[in-house]
Amino acid sequence: MQPETTTAISGIQIRPGRRIPGLDEDVRRGLLQPPRSLPPKYFYDARGSELFDRICDTPEYYPTRTEAALLREHSGEIVMQTRPDEIIELGSGTSGKTRHLFNACEDHNHVCSYAPFDVCAPMLQESATLISNDYQWLQVTPLVGDYSAGLDNLPAGKGSRLFVFLGGTIGNFNRDEARSFIREIKSTMQPGEHLLMGVDRIKDTEVLNAAYNDAHGVTAEFNLNVLNVINRELNANFDPSRFRHRAGFNTGARQMEMHLESTCDQSISIEAIDATLDMSEGERILTEISCKYEYDEFSSLLQDCELELLNHYEPPNRYYSLFLARST
């Protein structure tokens, strides 16, 4: 099956390799009976994306600035070791941190192309235009699609590729799902191609909890905003003021968990799926997990997925890691 060209964004629309449920199905399956949960992808409407950018600027939220510092310091070494003909980034967003790789390419006179892969076509078009203006030597081809729907229909590589998956987003998969996803990336790679992945580390619980409970309440607002998304998309009547943000580290599962907790007994109408959600005071909806890893665990995971670990970069406090691996 060949990908279809989407001229409106000067990129490629990637057909899903498997069916992905929509919001209506996820709400019906995840909210109407306990334990209640929602996938975190619904956080990122326009308001949610704006709030997440603000989260990244809070003093408590270390992952974004730590990863950016690692990329700033080590991108030259990464580019020279991998020498990619193409950088393909899964979940690229606005490609802000990836610019460190482009800067390193410039510094070392290395020319490659860039394929940002994300679900939001307007955002990809805007970021691709900005990047093309700033790096006129860089050919940018946006790929529009949902990487969680499979990588089967990615276009053929333009020479050797460096796959990039940043932001610690691998943590949003549970550990079994993370293994499956990395194996799926591996299955699309040719021998000798590379994977660069950002991974959040296990650390002091106070540091983790503070990162998801910032003093200004931006993360709480971000979490609660998903109720507005359901209201808008499914004609529901959630009242965010009747919920509170709860986040904490689950030591046994080695993951951060974000919940929305009902502050009272309440009934919520969800007209689009002809359903009523009854919640008791104190009952919770799990909205996100973020698995944290030790170095040994994640390096073993890469090995299990038939990827050879080439380099590992971490700050002195070992809060975060960049893993660079090669397909064997």
C-alpha positions as a LaTeX table, in Angstrom:
\begin{tabular}{lrrr}
\hline
Residue & $x$ (\AA) & $y$ (\AA) & $z$ (\AA) \\
\hline
Met1 & 0.00 & 0.00 & 0.00 \\
Gln2 & 1.50 & 3.31 & $-1.09$ \\
Pro3 & 1.23 & 6.53 & 0.96 \\
Glu4 & $-0.88$ & 9.29 & $-0.51$ \\
Thr5 & 0.59 & 12.70 & $-1.24$ \\
Thr6 & $-1.10$ & 15.59 & 0.58 \\
Thr7 & $-0.29$ & 18.72 & $-1.41$ \\
Ala8 & $-1.99$ & 21.00 & 1.12 \\
Ile9 & 0.89 & 20.51 & 3.53 \\
Ser10 & 3.57 & 19.62 & 1.00 \\
Gly11 & 3.99 & 16.32 & 2.78 \\
Ile12 & 2.75 & 12.78 & 2.94 \\
Gln13 & $-0.37$ & 11.39 & 4.59 \\
Ile14 & 0.55 & 8.10 & 6.26 \\
Arg15 & $-2.21$ & 5.53 & 6.19 \\
Pro16 & $-2.67$ & 3.65 & 9.47 \\
Gly17 & $-1.38$ & 0.11 & 9.59 \\
Arg18 & $-4.05$ & $-0.85$ & 12.11 \\
Arg19 & $-7.29$ & 0.53 & 13.41 \\
Ile20 & $-7.06$ & 3.05 & 16.26 \\
Pro21 & $-10.20$ & 3.72 & 18.34 \\
Gly22 & $-11.58$ & 7.25 & 18.40 \\
Leu23 & $-12.56$ & 9.33 & 21.39 \\
Asp24 & $-16.10$ & 7.97 & 21.46 \\
Glu25 & $-14.90$ & 4.39 & 21.66 \\
Asp26 & $-12.17$ & 5.20 & 24.20 \\
Val27 & $-14.70$ & 6.98 & 26.42 \\
Arg28 & $-17.21$ & 4.15 & 26.16 \\
Arg29 & $-14.59$ & 1.52 & 26.90 \\
Gly30 & $-12.49$ & 3.43 & 29.42 \\
Leu31 & $-14.85$ & 5.66 & 31.40 \\
Leu32 & $-18.15$ & 3.87 & 31.76 \\
Gln33 & $-16.90$ & 1.18 & 34.11 \\
Pro34 & $-14.10$ & 1.09 & 36.71 \\
Pro35 & $-11.17$ & 1.20 & 36.72 \\
Arg36 & $-11.73$ & 4.36 & 34.69 \\
Ser37 & $-9.07$ & 5.64 & 32.29 \\
Leu38 & $-8.43$ & 7.71 & 29.18 \\
Pro39 & $-5.47$ & 7.65 & 26.75 \\
Pro40 & $-3.24$ & 10.73 & 27.19 \\
Lys41 & $-3.38$ & 11.65 & 23.50 \\
Tyr42 & $-6.62$ & 13.58 & 24.11 \\
Phe43 & $-4.75$ & 16.14 & 26.23 \\
Tyr44 & $-3.39$ & 17.84 & 23.15 \\
Asp45 & $-6.06$ & 20.06 & 21.69 \\
Ala46 & $-5.01$ & 23.67 & 21.03 \\
Arg47 & $-5.47$ & 24.65 & 24.68 \\
Gly48 & $-3.79$ & 21.50 & 25.98 \\
Ser49 & $-0.78$ & 22.00 & 23.72 \\
Glu50 & $-0.43$ & 25.57 & 24.96 \\
Leu51 & $-0.62$ & 24.39 & 28.57 \\
Phe52 & 1.97 & 21.69 & 27.98 \\
Asp53 & 4.38 & 24.29 & 26.60 \\
Arg54 & 3.85 & 26.21 & 29.84 \\
Ile55 & 4.47 & 23.05 & 31.89 \\
Cys56 & 7.83 & 22.68 & 30.18 \\
Asp57 & 8.77 & 26.16 & 31.41 \\
Thr58 & 7.90 & 25.51 & 35.07 \\
Pro59 & 10.88 & 25.20 & 37.43 \\
Glu60 & 9.69 & 21.80 & 38.65 \\
Tyr61 & 9.48 & 20.14 & 35.23 \\
Tyr62 & 13.04 & 18.98 & 34.58 \\
Pro63 & 12.63 & 16.57 & 31.58 \\
Thr64 & 12.37 & 19.09 & 28.74 \\
Arg65 & 15.28 & 21.32 & 29.74 \\
Thr66 & 17.44 & 18.32 & 30.73 \\
Glu67 & 16.89 & 16.61 & 27.39 \\
Ala68 & 17.53 & 19.85 & 25.52 \\
Ala69 & 20.82 & 20.33 & 27.40 \\
Leu70 & 21.92 & 16.79 & 26.54 \\
Leu71 & 21.10 & 17.35 & 22.88 \\
Arg72 & 22.90 & 20.69 & 22.87 \\
Glu73 & 26.01 & 19.04 & 24.30 \\
His74 & 26.06 & 15.77 & 22.38 \\
Ser75 & 24.35 & 16.35 & 19.01 \\
Gly76 & 27.68 & 16.81 & 17.27 \\
Glu77 & 28.87 & 13.42 & 18.43 \\
Ile78 & 25.52 & 11.85 & 17.55 \\
Val79 & 25.53 & 13.26 & 14.02 \\
Met80 & 29.13 & 12.29 & 13.37 \\
Gln81 & 28.58 & 8.76 & 14.66 \\
Thr82 & 25.34 & 8.13 & 12.76 \\
Arg83 & 25.86 & 10.33 & 9.66 \\
Pro84 & 22.19 & 10.01 & 8.67 \\
Asp85 & 20.91 & 10.66 & 5.18 \\
Glu86 & 17.51 & 11.23 & 6.77 \\
Ile87 & 16.31 & 12.05 & 10.28 \\
Ile88 & 12.79 & 10.75 & 10.91 \\
Glu89 & 11.19 & 11.93 & 14.14 \\
Leu90 & 8.19 & 10.16 & 15.67 \\
Gly91 & 5.87 & 12.53 & 17.54 \\
Ser92 & 7.85 & 15.54 & 16.34 \\
Gly93 & 5.58 & 18.30 & 17.70 \\
Thr94 & 7.16 & 21.63 & 16.82 \\
Ser95 & 10.62 & 20.02 & 16.44 \\
Gly96 & 12.14 & 22.48 & 18.89 \\
Lys97 & 14.75 & 20.20 & 20.46 \\
Thr98 & 15.55 & 18.51 & 17.14 \\
Arg99 & 17.10 & 21.78 & 16.01 \\
His100 & 20.16 & 20.84 & 18.05 \\
Leu101 & 20.72 & 17.98 & 15.58 \\
Phe102 & 20.30 & 20.36 & 12.62 \\
Asn103 & 22.76 & 22.79 & 14.20 \\
Ala104 & 25.24 & 19.94 & 14.59 \\
Cys105 & 24.78 & 19.01 & 10.94 \\
Glu106 & 25.63 & 22.58 & 9.99 \\
Asp107 & 28.66 & 22.62 & 12.28 \\
His108 & 30.02 & 19.44 & 10.68 \\
Asn109 & 28.97 & 20.21 & 7.08 \\
His110 & 26.68 & 17.21 & 7.04 \\
Val111 & 23.62 & 17.38 & 4.77 \\
Cys112 & 20.55 & 15.25 & 5.37 \\
Ser113 & 16.77 & 15.44 & 5.05 \\
Tyr114 & 14.15 & 15.58 & 7.80 \\
Ala115 & 10.79 & 13.79 & 8.07 \\
Pro116 & 8.75 & 14.94 & 11.10 \\
Phe117 & 5.90 & 12.51 & 11.81 \\
Asp118 & 2.92 & 13.72 & 13.83 \\
Val119 & $-0.86$ & 13.71 & 13.81 \\
Cys120 & $-1.57$ & 17.45 & 13.43 \\
Ala121 & $-1.22$ & 18.60 & 9.82 \\
Pro122 & $-1.43$ & 22.39 & 10.46 \\
Met123 & 1.24 & 22.20 & 13.18 \\
Leu124 & 3.50 & 20.15 & 10.89 \\
Gln125 & 3.05 & 22.62 & 8.03 \\
Glu126 & 3.87 & 25.57 & 10.27 \\
Ser127 & 6.92 & 23.96 & 11.88 \\
Ala128 & 8.17 & 22.63 & 8.53 \\
Thr129 & 7.99 & 26.13 & 7.05 \\
Leu130 & 9.90 & 27.63 & 9.97 \\
Ile131 & 12.57 & 24.93 & 9.85 \\
Ser132 & 12.96 & 25.23 & 6.08 \\
Asn133 & 13.44 & 28.98 & 6.41 \\
Asp134 & 16.02 & 28.58 & 9.17 \\
Tyr135 & 17.91 & 25.68 & 7.55 \\
Gln136 & 17.65 & 26.27 & 3.84 \\
Trp137 & 19.89 & 23.29 & 3.05 \\
Leu138 & 17.48 & 20.91 & 4.84 \\
Gln139 & 14.79 & 19.16 & 2.82 \\
Val140 & 11.75 & 18.77 & 5.10 \\
Thr141 & 8.96 & 16.31 & 4.26 \\
Pro142 & 6.20 & 16.22 & 6.90 \\
Leu143 & 4.54 & 12.87 & 7.54 \\
Val144 & 0.97 & 13.21 & 8.80 \\
Gly145 & $-0.35$ & 10.31 & 10.83 \\
Asp146 & $-0.56$ & 8.57 & 14.18 \\
Tyr147 & 2.57 & 6.55 & 14.96 \\
Ser148 & 0.53 & 4.44 & 17.39 \\
Ala149 & $-1.44$ & 3.22 & 14.34 \\
Gly150 & 1.68 & 1.47 & 13.05 \\
Leu151 & 4.72 & 2.26 & 10.96 \\
Asp152 & 3.95 & $-0.12$ & 8.09 \\
Asn153 & 3.26 & 2.63 & 5.56 \\
Leu154 & 6.21 & 4.92 & 6.15 \\
Pro155 & 7.76 & 5.91 & 2.81 \\
Ala156 & 10.96 & 4.18 & 1.78 \\
Gly157 & 14.03 & 5.61 & 3.44 \\
Lys158 & 16.32 & 8.06 & 1.68 \\
Gly159 & 19.55 & 6.29 & 2.46 \\
Ser160 & 20.50 & 5.57 & 6.07 \\
Arg161 & 18.02 & 6.89 & 8.65 \\
Leu162 & 18.26 & 8.12 & 12.22 \\
Phe163 & 14.95 & 7.50 & 14.00 \\
Val164 & 14.32 & 10.00 & 16.82 \\
Phe165 & 11.79 & 9.60 & 19.66 \\
Leu166 & 12.25 & 12.31 & 22.27 \\
Gly167 & 10.49 & 13.79 & 25.28 \\
Gly168 & 10.49 & 10.63 & 27.39 \\
Thr169 & 7.31 & 9.73 & 25.48 \\
Ile170 & 8.23 & 6.05 & 25.62 \\
Gly171 & 7.14 & 6.34 & 29.27 \\
Asn172 & 3.51 & 6.83 & 28.20 \\
Phe173 & 3.50 & 3.18 & 27.16 \\
Asn174 & 3.38 & 0.55 & 29.87 \\
Arg175 & 6.44 & $-1.67$ & 29.89 \\
Asp176 & 4.97 & $-4.37$ & 27.65 \\
Glu177 & 3.69 & $-1.75$ & 25.21 \\
Ala178 & 7.09 & $-0.04$ & 25.20 \\
Arg179 & 8.78 & $-3.30$ & 24.24 \\
Ser180 & 6.27 & $-3.85$ & 21.42 \\
Phe181 & 6.68 & $-0.30$ & 20.14 \\
Ile182 & 10.48 & $-0.45$ & 20.08 \\
Arg183 & 10.27 & $-3.78$ & 18.26 \\
Glu184 & 7.96 & $-2.14$ & 15.74 \\
Ile185 & 10.49 & 0.63 & 15.15 \\
Lys186 & 13.20 & $-2.01$ & 14.79 \\
Ser187 & 11.13 & $-3.87$ & 12.19 \\
Thr188 & 11.15 & $-0.76$ & 9.95 \\
Met189 & 14.90 & $-0.21$ & 10.26 \\
Gln190 & 17.57 & $-1.50$ & 7.93 \\
Pro191 & 20.79 & $-2.94$ & 9.40 \\
Gly192 & 23.10 & $-0.12$ & 10.41 \\
Glu193 & 20.34 & 2.46 & 10.90 \\
His194 & 20.07 & 4.23 & 14.23 \\
Leu195 & 17.57 & 5.08 & 16.96 \\
Leu196 & 17.90 & 8.01 & 19.38 \\
Met197 & 15.47 & 7.86 & 22.29 \\
Gly198 & 14.88 & 10.08 & 25.32 \\
Val199 & 14.08 & 8.21 & 28.55 \\
Asp200 & 13.14 & 9.57 & 31.96 \\
Arg201 & 14.91 & 7.92 & 34.88 \\
Ile202 & 13.83 & 6.71 & 38.32 \\
Lys203 & 14.90 & 9.28 & 40.91 \\
Asp204 & 13.92 & 10.81 & 44.23 \\
Thr205 & 10.14 & 10.60 & 44.64 \\
Glu206 & 9.92 & 14.23 & 45.76 \\
Val207 & 11.50 & 15.37 & 42.48 \\
Leu208 & 9.11 & 13.24 & 40.43 \\
Asn209 & 6.02 & 14.30 & 42.33 \\
Ala210 & 6.95 & 17.99 & 42.11 \\
Ala211 & 7.36 & 17.72 & 38.34 \\
Tyr212 & 3.71 & 16.68 & 37.98 \\
Asn213 & 2.35 & 19.01 & 40.69 \\
Asp214 & 3.86 & 22.41 & 39.87 \\
Ala215 & 3.25 & 25.21 & 42.35 \\
His216 & 1.35 & 27.35 & 39.83 \\
Gly217 & $-1.14$ & 24.59 & 38.97 \\
Val218 & $-0.37$ & 24.49 & 35.26 \\
Thr219 & $-0.26$ & 20.67 & 35.22 \\
Ala220 & $-3.56$ & 20.54 & 37.08 \\
Glu221 & $-5.14$ & 22.84 & 34.47 \\
Phe222 & $-3.65$ & 20.67 & 31.70 \\
Asn223 & $-5.10$ & 17.52 & 33.25 \\
Leu224 & $-8.55$ & 19.05 & 33.79 \\
Asn225 & $-8.67$ & 20.38 & 30.23 \\
Val226 & $-9.27$ & 16.86 & 28.89 \\
Leu227 & $-12.80$ & 17.14 & 30.32 \\
Asn228 & $-13.36$ & 20.17 & 28.10 \\
Val229 & $-12.22$ & 18.10 & 25.13 \\
Ile230 & $-14.84$ & 15.43 & 25.90 \\
Asn231 & $-17.50$ & 18.10 & 26.42 \\
Arg232 & $-16.76$ & 19.67 & 23.07 \\
Glu233 & $-16.29$ & 16.50 & 21.02 \\
Leu234 & $-18.97$ & 14.28 & 22.56 \\
Asn235 & $-21.48$ & 16.86 & 23.80 \\
Ala236 & $-20.89$ & 15.92 & 27.44 \\
Asn237 & $-21.46$ & 18.04 & 30.54 \\
Phe238 & $-18.40$ & 17.43 & 32.69 \\
Asp239 & $-17.89$ & 20.25 & 35.19 \\
Pro240 & $-14.11$ & 20.55 & 35.70 \\
Ser241 & $-14.69$ & 22.39 & 38.99 \\
Arg242 & $-16.05$ & 19.10 & 40.37 \\
Phe243 & $-12.74$ & 17.32 & 39.80 \\
Arg244 & $-9.26$ & 17.76 & 41.21 \\
His245 & $-5.85$ & 16.88 & 39.77 \\
Arg246 & $-3.99$ & 14.07 & 41.51 \\
Ala247 & $-0.51$ & 12.90 & 40.54 \\
Gly248 & 2.00 & 10.69 & 42.31 \\
Phe249 & 4.69 & 8.08 & 41.85 \\
Asn250 & 3.56 & 4.45 & 41.99 \\
Thr251 & 6.63 & 2.81 & 43.50 \\
Gly252 & 5.55 & $-0.75$ & 42.71 \\
Ala253 & 4.85 & $-0.03$ & 39.06 \\
Arg254 & 7.78 & 2.42 & 38.79 \\
Gln255 & 5.62 & 5.00 & 37.06 \\
Met256 & 4.08 & 8.40 & 37.60 \\
Glu257 & 0.30 & 8.37 & 37.44 \\
Met258 & $-2.04$ & 11.29 & 36.79 \\
His259 & $-5.67$ & 11.08 & 37.81 \\
Leu260 & $-8.76$ & 13.22 & 37.87 \\
Glu261 & $-10.58$ & 12.73 & 41.17 \\
Ser262 & $-14.28$ & 13.44 & 41.60 \\
Thr263 & $-14.89$ & 15.84 & 44.50 \\
Cys264 & $-18.54$ & 14.78 & 44.91 \\
Asp265 & $-21.13$ & 12.22 & 43.86 \\
Gln266 & $-22.15$ & 13.20 & 40.35 \\
Ser267 & $-23.74$ & 12.07 & 37.08 \\
Ile268 & $-22.33$ & 13.17 & 33.73 \\
Ser269 & $-24.29$ & 12.98 & 30.49 \\
Ile270 & $-22.35$ & 12.05 & 27.33 \\
Glu271 & $-24.90$ & 12.60 & 24.61 \\
Ala272 & $-22.83$ & 11.52 & 21.60 \\
Ile273 & $-22.61$ & 7.97 & 22.90 \\
Asp274 & $-25.99$ & 8.05 & 24.66 \\
Ala275 & $-24.45$ & 7.28 & 28.04 \\
Thr276 & $-24.44$ & 8.53 & 31.62 \\
Leu277 & $-21.35$ & 8.31 & 33.80 \\
Asp278 & $-22.02$ & 8.03 & 37.53 \\
Met279 & $-19.06$ & 8.81 & 39.76 \\
Ser280 & $-18.74$ & 8.77 & 43.53 \\
Glu281 & $-16.80$ & 11.26 & 45.61 \\
Gly282 & $-13.15$ & 10.25 & 45.62 \\
Glu283 & $-13.44$ & 8.07 & 42.51 \\
Arg284 & $-10.65$ & 8.59 & 39.98 \\
Ile285 & $-9.99$ & 8.56 & 36.25 \\
Leu286 & $-6.45$ & 7.56 & 35.23 \\
Thr287 & $-5.41$ & 10.02 & 32.51 \\
Glu288 & $-1.69$ & 9.31 & 32.07 \\
Ile289 & 1.14 & 7.06 & 33.11 \\
Ser290 & 4.81 & 7.89 & 32.70 \\
Cys291 & 7.07 & 4.90 & 33.27 \\
Lys292 & 10.51 & 5.67 & 34.67 \\
Tyr293 & 13.55 & 3.50 & 33.99 \\
Glu294 & 16.90 & 2.60 & 35.43 \\
Tyr295 & 19.80 & 2.52 & 32.98 \\
Asp296 & 20.23 & $-1.25$ & 33.19 \\
Glu297 & 16.55 & $-1.95$ & 32.56 \\
Phe298 & 16.31 & 0.20 & 29.45 \\
Ser299 & 19.62 & $-0.90$ & 27.96 \\
Ser300 & 18.47 & $-4.53$ & 28.39 \\
Leu301 & 15.18 & $-3.63$ & 26.72 \\
Leu302 & 17.03 & $-2.31$ & 23.68 \\
Gln303 & 19.12 & $-5.46$ & 23.54 \\
Asp304 & 16.00 & $-7.64$ & 23.77 \\
Cys305 & 14.65 & $-5.73$ & 20.75 \\
Glu306 & 17.82 & $-6.57$ & 18.78 \\
Leu307 & 19.25 & $-3.09$ & 18.99 \\
Glu308 & 22.91 & $-2.52$ & 19.83 \\
Leu309 & 23.51 & 0.24 & 22.37 \\
Leu310 & 26.19 & 2.54 & 21.00 \\
Asn311 & 26.13 & 5.46 & 23.42 \\
His312 & 24.32 & 6.68 & 26.47 \\
Tyr313 & 24.20 & 10.30 & 27.59 \\
Glu314 & 23.08 & 11.50 & 31.02 \\
Pro315 & 23.56 & 14.61 & 33.17 \\
Pro316 & 25.56 & 14.42 & 36.42 \\
Asn317 & 22.36 & 14.00 & 38.48 \\
Arg318 & 21.26 & 11.08 & 36.24 \\
Tyr319 & 17.75 & 12.47 & 35.97 \\
Tyr320 & 17.38 & 11.67 & 32.28 \\
Ser321 & 18.97 & 9.67 & 29.49 \\
Leu322 & 19.51 & 9.75 & 25.75 \\
Phe323 & 20.08 & 6.26 & 24.35 \\
Leu324 & 21.68 & 5.88 & 20.91 \\
Ala325 & 21.30 & 2.42 & 19.43 \\
Arg326 & 21.95 & 0.72 & 16.08 \\
Ser327 & 19.91 & $-1.88$ & 14.25 \\
Thr328 & 21.86 & $-5.10$ & 13.84 \\
\hline
\end{tabular}
